[in-house]
Amino acid sequence: MPRKGWRSVTVSEDVYQFFWKEWQRRKQEYKLKYGITSFTGFVTKLLYELIQKEKGSERQAKEGTAQ
């Protein structure tokens, strides 16, 4: 059971392995650059970045500036 304020997400083995390999490859960079020391923190950061990118794309589409 996740701690209060958190939710669990179930992903396929392929998705998990992708993120795990990326974490192993970029662990030191993320620790130094962002202070992220856990796999969960790494995945959360990537998901937040995706959300921000999507929000930016939606905003551009609404403004008619999407490429």
TORDOFI-825464 format. One record per residue: residue number from 1; x, y, z of N, C-alpha, C, O in turn. Coordinates in nm, 4 decimals, padded with zeros to 6 digits. Layout:
BEGIN
{lumlo NUM, {X, Y, Z}, {X, Y, Z}, {X, Y, Z}, {X, Y, Z}},
...
END
This chain:
BEGIN
{lumlo 1, {00.0847, -00.1177, 00.0000}, {00.0000, 00.0000, 00.0000}, {00.0893, 00.1241, 00.0000}, {00.1793, 00.1359, 00.0832}},
{lumlo 2, {00.0651, 00.2150, -00.0914}, {00.1459, 00.3379, -00.0973}, {00.1176, 00.4276, 00.0235}, {00.0117, 00.4192, 00.0859}},
{lumlo 3, {00.2136, 00.5125, 00.0544}, {00.1931, 00.6062, 00.1645}, {00.0914, 00.7128, 00.1237}, {00.0601, 00.7283, 00.0057}},
{lumlo 4, {00.0412, 00.7847, 00.2216}, {-00.0621, 00.8850, 00.1990}, {-00.0170, 00.9877, 00.0948}, {00.0949, 01.0388, 00.1012}},
{lumlo 5, {-00.1045, 01.0170, -00.0005}, {-00.0750, 01.1138, -00.1051}, {-00.0114, 01.0541, -00.2292}, {00.0191, 01.1261, -00.3243}},
{lumlo 6, {00.0090, 00.9229, -00.2293}, {00.0711, 00.8536, -00.3408}, {-00.0229, 00.7455, -00.3918}, {-00.1091, 00.6981, -00.3178}},
{lumlo 7, {-00.0070, 00.7064, -00.5174}, {-00.0849, 00.5996, -00.5802}, {00.0078, 00.5022, -00.6477}, {00.1181, 00.5380, -00.6890}},
{lumlo 8, {-00.0367, 00.3792, -00.6588}, {00.0389, 00.2780, -00.7325}, {-00.0084, 00.2760, -00.8770}, {-00.1256, 00.2998, -00.9059}},
{lumlo 9, {00.0842, 00.2474, -00.9666}, {00.0521, 00.2344, -01.1081}, {00.1096, 00.1019, -01.1552}, {00.2246, 00.0696, -01.1255}},
{lumlo 10, {00.0304, 00.0256, -01.2283}, {00.0763, -00.1013, -01.2829}, {00.1111, -00.0807, -01.4299}, {00.0307, -00.0291, -01.5075}},
{lumlo 11, {00.2319, -00.1218, -01.4665}, {00.2770, -00.1083, -01.6050}, {00.3254, -00.2445, -01.6539}, {00.3531, -00.3344, -01.5745}},
{lumlo 12, {00.3349, -00.2579, -01.7847}, {00.3844, -00.3829, -01.8419}, {00.5332, -00.3980, -01.8109}, {00.6015, -00.3006, -01.7792}},
{lumlo 13, {00.5810, -00.5184, -01.8204}, {00.7228, -00.5474, -01.7957}, {00.8122, -00.4658, -01.8894}, {00.9175, -00.4171, -01.8481}},
{lumlo 14, {00.7704, -00.4511, -02.0150}, {00.8487, -00.3734, -02.1117}, {00.8648, -00.2281, -02.0677}, {00.9740, -00.1719, -02.0759}},
{lumlo 15, {00.7569, -00.1685, -02.0215}, {00.7622, -00.0293, -01.9759}, {00.8519, -00.0188, -01.8534}, {00.9361, 00.0706, -01.8450}},
{lumlo 16, {00.8341, -00.1096, -01.7590}, {00.9166, -00.1093, -01.6387}, {01.0637, -00.1226, -01.6747}, {01.1469, -00.0480, -01.6231}},
{lumlo 17, {01.0969, -00.2163, -01.7621}, {01.2364, -00.2389, -01.8003}, {01.2961, -00.1166, -01.8700}, {01.4130, -00.0842, -01.8491}},
{lumlo 18, {01.2166, -00.0489, -01.9525}, {01.2648, 00.0728, -02.0171}, {01.3073, 00.1751, -01.9125}, {01.4190, 00.2268, -01.9164}},
{lumlo 19, {01.2163, 00.2041, -01.8182}, {01.2470, 00.3019, -01.7152}, {01.3624, 00.2560, -01.6262}, {01.4460, 00.3380, -01.5881}},
{lumlo 20, {01.3691, 00.1277, -01.5923}, {01.4762, 00.0775, -01.5069}, {01.6127, 00.0932, -01.5753}, {01.7098, 00.1347, -01.5120}},
{lumlo 21, {01.6193, 00.0598, -01.7046}, {01.7459, 00.0742, -01.7779}, {01.7871, 00.2204, -01.7876}, {01.9048, 00.2534, -01.7735}},
{lumlo 22, {01.6896, 00.3082, -01.8116}, {01.7198, 00.4513, -01.8157}, {01.7694, 00.4993, -01.6799}, {01.8632, 00.5787, -01.6733}},
{lumlo 23, {01.7084, 00.4527, -01.5721}, {01.7504, 00.4889, -01.4376}, {01.8939, 00.4444, -01.4127}, {01.9746, 00.5205, -01.3594}},
{lumlo 24, {01.9254, 00.3223, -01.4509}, {02.0605, 00.2717, -01.4304}, {02.1624, 00.3535, -01.5097}, {02.2737, 00.3777, -01.4631}},
{lumlo 25, {02.1237, 00.3950, -01.6281}, {02.2129, 00.4716, -01.7154}, {02.2307, 00.6160, -01.6669}, {02.3392, 00.6726, -01.6801}},
{lumlo 26, {02.1254, 00.6754, -01.6114}, {02.1259, 00.8183, -01.5788}, {02.1244, 00.8488, -01.4297}, {02.1091, 00.9644, -01.3904}},
{lumlo 27, {02.1401, 00.7464, -01.3464}, {02.1300, 00.7611, -01.2011}, {02.2225, 00.8702, -01.1465}, {02.1783, 00.9568, -01.0710}},
{lumlo 28, {02.3474, 00.8666, -01.1836}, {02.4440, 00.9639, -01.1302}, {02.4093, 01.1058, -01.1741}, {02.4177, 01.1994, -01.0946}},
{lumlo 29, {02.3705, 01.1217, -01.3003}, {02.3323, 01.2535, -01.3521}, {02.2150, 01.3114, -01.2735}, {02.2178, 01.4282, -01.2346}},
{lumlo 30, {02.1122, 01.2303, -01.2501}, {01.9933, 01.2784, -01.1805}, {02.0208, 01.3054, -01.0331}, {01.9599, 01.3940, -00.9731}},
{lumlo 31, {02.1119, 01.2295, -00.9755}, {02.1487, 01.2539, -00.8360}, {02.2191, 01.3888, -00.8239}, {02.1873, 01.4678, -00.7350}},
{lumlo 32, {02.3137, 01.4150, -00.9122}, {02.3894, 01.5397, -00.9067}, {02.3056, 01.6604, -00.9497}, {02.3103, 01.7655, -00.8857}},
{lumlo 33, {02.2305, 01.6454, -01.0561}, {02.1576, 01.7575, -01.1153}, {02.0293, 01.7922, -01.0402}, {01.9968, 01.9098, -01.0238}},
{lumlo 34, {01.9556, 01.6895, -00.9941}, {01.8238, 01.7116, -00.9337}, {01.8122, 01.6617, -00.7899}, {01.7109, 01.6864, -00.7245}},
{lumlo 35, {01.9134, 01.5926, -00.7399}, {01.9053, 01.5375, -00.6049}, {01.8166, 01.4148, -00.5951}, {01.7747, 01.3764, -00.4860}},
{lumlo 36, {01.7879, 01.3533, -00.7089}, {01.7010, 01.2350, -00.7118}, {01.7866, 01.1118, -00.6843}, {01.8855, 01.0863, -00.7530}},
{lumlo 37, {01.7464, 01.0356, -00.5819}, {01.8254, 00.9196, -00.5414}, {01.7483, 00.7888, -00.5485}, {01.8005, 00.6841, -00.5101}},
{lumlo 38, {01.6236, 00.7934, -00.5976}, {01.5441, 00.6702, -00.6029}, {01.4827, 00.6520, -00.7412}, {01.4614, 00.7476, -00.8156}},
{lumlo 39, {01.4554, 00.5272, -00.7722}, {01.3897, 00.4925, -00.8983}, {01.2526, 00.5593, -00.9054}, {01.2141, 00.6116, -01.0100}},
{lumlo 40, {01.1793, 00.5575, -00.7949}, {01.0468, 00.6205, -00.7917}, {01.0575, 00.7695, -00.8205}, {00.9773, 00.8235, -00.8968}},
{lumlo 41, {01.1545, 00.8360, -00.7613}, {01.1745, 00.9781, -00.7864}, {01.2077, 01.0057, -00.9317}, {01.1609, 01.1040, -00.9892}},
{lumlo 42, {01.2889, 00.9186, -00.9913}, {01.3265, 00.9318, -01.1317}, {01.2034, 00.9212, -01.2222}, {01.1825, 01.0060, -01.3089}},
{lumlo 43, {01.1229, 00.8180, -01.2020}, {01.0034, 00.7985, -01.2849}, {00.9059, 00.9138, -01.2632}, {00.8459, 00.9625, -01.3590}},
{lumlo 44, {00.8897, 00.9576, -01.1401}, {00.8002, 01.0696, -01.1114}, {00.8456, 01.1947, -01.1855}, {00.7631, 01.2650, -01.2439}},
{lumlo 45, {00.9750, 01.2233, -01.1839}, {01.0275, 01.3412, -01.2553}, {00.9997, 01.3319, -01.4048}, {00.9575, 01.4298, -01.4662}},
{lumlo 46, {01.0232, 01.2147, -01.4637}, {00.9971, 01.1983, -01.6070}, {00.8493, 01.2171, -01.6388}, {00.8148, 01.2767, -01.7409}},
{lumlo 47, {00.7628, 01.1671, -01.5531}, {00.6192, 01.1838, -01.5756}, {00.5780, 01.3303, -01.5616}, {00.4970, 01.3792, -01.6403}},
{lumlo 48, {00.6325, 01.4007, -01.4625}, {00.6052, 01.5442, -01.4492}, {00.6504, 01.6203, -01.5736}, {00.5799, 01.7092, -01.6214}},
{lumlo 49, {00.7672, 01.5857, -01.6254}, {00.8163, 01.6512, -01.7470}, {00.7233, 01.6247, -01.8647}, {00.6979, 01.7142, -01.9454}},
{lumlo 50, {00.6730, 01.5031, -01.8747}, {00.5783, 01.4694, -01.9809}, {00.4496, 01.5514, -01.9671}, {00.3961, 01.6014, -02.0660}},
{lumlo 51, {00.4011, 01.5644, -01.8448}, {00.2801, 01.6435, -01.8202}, {00.3026, 01.7882, -01.8638}, {00.2176, 01.8460, -01.9315}},
{lumlo 52, {00.4151, 01.8468, -01.8264}, {00.4437, 01.9855, -01.8633}, {00.4536, 02.0018, -02.0147}, {00.4051, 02.1000, -02.0709}},
{lumlo 53, {00.5160, 01.9060, -02.0790}, {00.5275, 01.9091, -02.2254}, {00.3893, 01.9019, -02.2906}, {00.3606, 01.9753, -02.3852}},
{lumlo 54, {00.3043, 01.8134, -02.2395}, {00.1691, 01.7999, -02.2937}, {00.0873, 01.9271, -02.2712}, {00.0153, 01.9717, -02.3605}},
{lumlo 55, {00.0984, 01.9839, -02.1540}, {00.0262, 02.1083, -02.1259}, {00.0721, 02.2188, -02.2198}, {-00.0095, 02.2982, -02.2666}},
{lumlo 56, {00.2016, 02.2246, -02.2477}, {00.2547, 02.3243, -02.3408}, {00.2013, 02.3029, -02.4812}, {00.1672, 02.3989, -02.5502}},
{lumlo 57, {00.1938, 02.1772, -02.5240}, {00.1412, 02.1453, -02.6571}, {-00.0059, 02.1814, -02.6678}, {-00.0502, 02.2338, -02.7700}},
{lumlo 58, {-00.0817, 02.1534, -02.5623}, {-00.2244, 02.1877, -02.5619}, {-00.2426, 02.3390, -02.5686}, {-00.3286, 02.3892, -02.6410}},
{lumlo 59, {-00.1611, 02.4105, -02.4926}, {-00.1698, 02.5565, -02.4908}, {-00.1395, 02.6133, -02.6292}, {-00.2085, 02.7038, -02.6762}},
{lumlo 60, {-00.0355, 02.5595, -02.6944}, {00.0002, 02.6066, -02.8276}, {-00.1104, 02.5768, -02.9269}, {-00.1394, 02.6597, -03.0132}},
{lumlo 61, {-00.1728, 02.4607, -02.9168}, {-00.2805, 02.4244, -03.0084}, {-00.3991, 02.5186, -02.9914}, {-00.4615, 02.5590, -03.0896}},
{lumlo 62, {-00.4301, 02.5535, -02.8666}, {-00.5412, 02.6454, -02.8407}, {-00.5116, 02.7853, -02.8935}, {-00.6018, 02.8559, -02.9386}},
{lumlo 63, {-00.3856, 02.8243, -02.8877}, {-00.3465, 02.9564, -02.9348}, {-00.3212, 02.9582, -03.0847}, {-00.2998, 03.0645, -03.1428}},
{lumlo 64, {-00.3234, 02.8404, -03.1480}, {-00.3014, 02.8331, -03.2899}, {-00.1570, 02.8454, -03.3307}, {-00.1265, 02.8808, -03.4445}},
{lumlo 65, {-00.0663, 02.8158, -03.2367}, {00.0762, 02.8296, -03.2674}, {00.1466, 02.6956, -03.2806}, {00.2690, 02.6904, -03.2925}},
{lumlo 66, {00.0707, 02.5884, -03.2786}, {00.1323, 02.4547, -03.2903}, {00.1906, 02.4378, -03.4304}, {00.1331, 02.4826, -03.5295}},
{lumlo 67, {00.3045, 02.3731, -03.4356}, {00.3718, 02.3511, -03.5635}, {00.3117, 02.2333, -03.6372}, {00.3561, 02.2002, -03.7471}},
END
